[in-house]
Every structure is written in structure tokens, then in C-alpha cells.
Amino acid sequence: MLPETFAFNFISCLLLIIGLLLNGFIVIINLFWWIKHQTLQTINVIITSLGLVRIALLGIFAQFIYITVSDISLLHIGSYPETLGTLTLCLMFCSLWWGSVLCVFYCVKITNYSNRFFMRLKMKISMMVPWLLLISLVISFISSLPYGWFIYYLPIVNGTNDGIMKVNLVNMFIIISTGSVIPSVICCMAIYLIVVSLLRHTRNMNSRDSGFSDAQRDIHLSVIRNMVSFLLLYVLYLVAYVMIPIFIELKNNVSVSFICLCAYPSLHSVSLIVSNKELKNSFLVAFSCTWLLHLNQ
């Protein structure tokens, strides 16, 4: 194995482990809160859902990385079943939709637009979230079905197929783009509304009637950073996902793509924990206890 390949695989494994640990922490700590209080805040319901779907994604990526480390020849397109590809795409779309639901929830809760529809949405968003998550899951499943129908094909050589499945990259790009465009636009609109709200209130901060404090400004900035990081990491993830079959066909190293695949569900989880005060405090307590136990051994 070449040194650069080993380094890429090591980084992929490191991001994979970090992602599994952080998303597992998010799910476990919220499960503990739910058992203790018999309820969860709406924001924690969304974050827990994201944690679960990202654990599933990282589990699939772990299989790919293991094959890459053990025998790269096994990662041929023909060994990648349609069902697993459809499942991966469904989880990918679901993660994007639920991330967009999180962006919408942030937008509705922290901004103060006087629009009547917006005000009604602010009052009902908590009740709508479970239905939005469920509807998003159904849409993700339906959007991923064409992957198994129109992506793979058997090329004909001398009147017969050669027995090796290929990927139709054009169909793959169309299916992924179609499934991603609506939640991406929703996320961008939520970011735009929060930025406009922040700029508007910042201009009026010297006004006695603005009601906009430094703490609220910090909340706006934290949410914007969280949402922008989510969108950028997902775009990077999409590019890497599309490039994998191209790299395989060209017999190039796919390890760089695996780094990008693992970066999205792992690094955004870091952002979620840092931006959530309760999760951050719980993580610091858990980390301190683990470190003390390690020192006492």
C-alpha cells in the first residue's frame, strides 16, 4: 500500500470513528433525557433523528473502507448491489431533508418577522416537526428508488454482456440532483431569512425599541455558522459520492472520496454539539469523567 493511500485510509477511519462516537453520544444522551423527563424538546428530536440516520450512513461507509483496506479489487462497480446503493441514497436524502427541517426550525424560532403566516408557523412548528420528519423520510425513500432501476446496466460486447455491471453516470447525477435540489433550496432560504433578520436588527441595535441584544446576535451567528457548515459539507459529500464510480472506472485511488464521505456526518455533528448548550455541557462532563477514569487506571 502506498504511503499516501495509507494516510488517506487512516484519516477516513479516524473521521469514521469520530462520527460514530459523536452521533452515538447524541442519540444516547437524548435517549437518557427522554427516559428521565418522558419528553424531548423539538430541537433534540430533530438532532436525535439526524444522529440515527448518520450512524447508519457511517456503518455503510465502514464497509467500503474495510474493502478498500483489505482488497481494493473487491470495490469494483459490479460488487456494489443495487439494494445497498438505494439504501445509501435513501439515507443520504433523509439526512439532507432532516437537516433542512433543522434549518427551518432554527429560522422560525430565532427570527421575528411580522408576516401573519410566519407568526402562525412559529406557534405550530413544534407540532409540525414529527410530521415533517416522517414526510421527509417517505420522500427520501421514493426519491431513492430510481437509483436501483436506472443506474446499473450490463454493457453488450460482441452481442453478449460481459457480466460486469456499469454505472450510468448521467442518470446517477440526475437522480441525486433531483432528490437534493428541494431540501437544498429550503436550507438556503432559511439561511437567507436568518441573515436578513440579523442584518436588520444589527442596524437597529442602537435603537431603544430594537429589543435585539448581543446574546441574540450571537445566537444568530452561531445558527448561521451551523447551517452554512451543514450545506457546504453536504455539497462536498455529494461531489465525493458521484466521483467514487468515476475513480473506480479509471482505477484511481478512491480513498480521498471516503474522507469527504465521512467528513459530512462526522464534522457537522461536532457543530451540532458545540452549538447546543445542553449537549456541549453533557459532552464535557462525559469527556472529563472518561479522562479521569483513564488517569486512575
Secondary structure, DSSP 8 states (H G I E B T S, - for coil): --HHHHHHHHHHHHHHHHHHHHHHHHHHHHHHHHHHHS---HHHHHHHHHHHHHHHHHHHHHHHHHHHHH-GGGG-GGGS-HHHHHHHHHHHHHHHHHHHHHHHHHHHHH-----HHHHHHHHHHHHHHHHHHHHHHHHHHHHHHHHHHHSEE--EETTEE-S--EE-HHHHHHHHHHHHHHHHHHHHHHHHHHHHHHHHHHHTTTSTT----HHHHHHHHHHHHHHHHHHHHHHHHHHHHHHHHHHHHTT---HHHHHHHHHHHHHHHHHHHHH-HHHHHHHHHHHHHHHHHHHH-
